[in-house]
């Protein structure tokens, strides 16, 4: 499993991120369990109110939040790679392309429009993986920008899928500079 850039020590690896996610899900299941010592106290806090506990909704929301964290880590990895390749003046075709882009736009480059395009052109064997990432970042955009529209994603995205996608990214692509995060 690869390192995850830009995160706390708890999220220093994909395994750490996954363990956190699964621990939260299990905690929610136990919290809402009828066997939980606090279950009656939660209901007593609202006397006369009809409380409908929706553990599945809480777990689904936790999945979305863990998914967003995973996607932000992937984005950080690509941005760090881009900056490292430009700064260190690496000699491969991808790094040369990044430097040419950096000369035109030194302040900000779009992950989806610029960085992924360059990876597709200069790592043609990884086009499927980059395509999968593009789809996943459509999901990330929906998550990060308020979820107020019905998403048209083409597939179901969840933490499990994104974990496998991140693992493929970190184990397949030669991302540089991640240890500087």
N, C-alpha and C positions, 0 to 999 in steps of 0.2 A: 504494500500500500504506500502511496506517495505522501509526501509532506503537503500540507495545506498552507499556503502563504497568507499572511495578514490576519492571523487569528491568535487567540489566546493559547496558552500552553495546553488547555483542555482540548482544543481543536488542532493540535499540532499534526495530526495525521487523519487520514480518512477513517481509520478504525476508531479514533477518539471521537470524531464527529458522529459516527454511527452509534457508538456506545452511548453517547449523550442522548441521542434521539430515542434509542430503545429504552433507556432508563426513564426518560420523561413519559413515554407511552405507558410503560409498566406502572409508573407512579400514578398516572391518571386512572388507569384501570383499578388500582388498589384504592385510590381516593374515593372513587364512585362506587366501589363494591359495597353491597349491603353489610358485609362483614367489617367494614371500616368503623373504628370506634367513633369517628366524628360524623358518621352519616346522619344519625338522628339529630345531632347538634346543629348541623347545617339546615335541616328542615325546621327545627325549633326556632331558628333565628328569624323566621318569617311566619309567625303564627297567623293562621287563617288564609295565608296565600297558597295558591296552588303552584307548587314547585314541580317543574318537570326537569329532571336531571337528564342531560343529553351527553353522556360520556363519549359516544361516537363522534359527536360534533367537536368536542374538545380535542379528541385524538386526531381528527381530520385537520383541525386548525394547527395542531402541533406539527403534523406532517408538512403542511404548507410552510410553516416557519422554518423548519429544518431544511426544507427544499430550497428556500430562499437563501439560507446561510450557505448551503452547498454551492449554489450558483454564484453567489458573490465571491466565494473562494476561487472558483474556476475563473471568474473574470479577473480577479487579482493576479492569478498565475499568468494569464495571457498579457496583461498590462505590464507586469514585472518583466516578462520575457521580452516584450517589445522594447522596453526601456534599456534593458541589459544589452540586447543585441545592438541597439543604436550607440550606446555609450562605449561599449567594448570594441566596436568596429569589427565584429566577426566577419569572416570572409565568405560564408555560404550565401547562396542566392536569396534566401529569405531575409537574412540580415541586411544584405545590400538593398533589397526592396524596402525594408523598414527604414533604412537611413534616407533613402530617396523621399519617402513619405514624410519623414521627420523634417527634412529640409523645407518642404512645402508647408507643413502644418506642425510647427514645433511645440505647440501648447497642448493639444488634445487630439487623440485619434479615436474614432468609433470602433469599439470592439467588433460589432456585428458587420459594419459596412467596410471597414478598412482592414483590421487585423485578420478577421476570418477570411476575407477575400485573398489576402496575401498568402495565408496558409494554404488555401485551396489551390492557388496557382503554383506554389513552390513545394508543396508536399502532396502531389497528386494521388499518392497511395492512401492518403488520409481524408479524401473528400467526403466519404460516407460519415466519418466521425465528425468532421466539421459541419456537415449537413445536420447531423443529430444535435450538435451544439446550437446551431442556428434555431432549430425548433425549440430547444429547451430555453433559449433566451427570449423567445416569444412568450413562453410561459412566465419567465422571470419578469418581463416587462409588465405583464398582466398583474402579477403579484405585487410588484414594487410600486405600481402606479394606481393603486386603489381598488382593483377588482370590480369596477363599476360597470363594465361592459361584458357581454357574454363572449368568452374567448373562443377563437376558432383556431384550435391547436393541431388538429390532425391525429392526435394520440393522447392518451392519459399520461400525465406526468405526476410522479409521486417521489417520495424520498428514495425508495428502493431503486427505481429506474435511474434517478440522478446520481445515486451513489455508484452504481455500475458505470454510468457514463463518466463520472469523475475518475474512477479507477482506470478506465480505458484511456482517458486523456493523460493522466500522470504516468501510466506505464507504457504508453505508446509514443507520445509526442516528445521530441527533444526540447522541452521547455528549459530555458536558461535563467539564472539569476534568482531562483526561488528561495535560496538560502539567505538572501539579503532582506527578506521580509521581516 
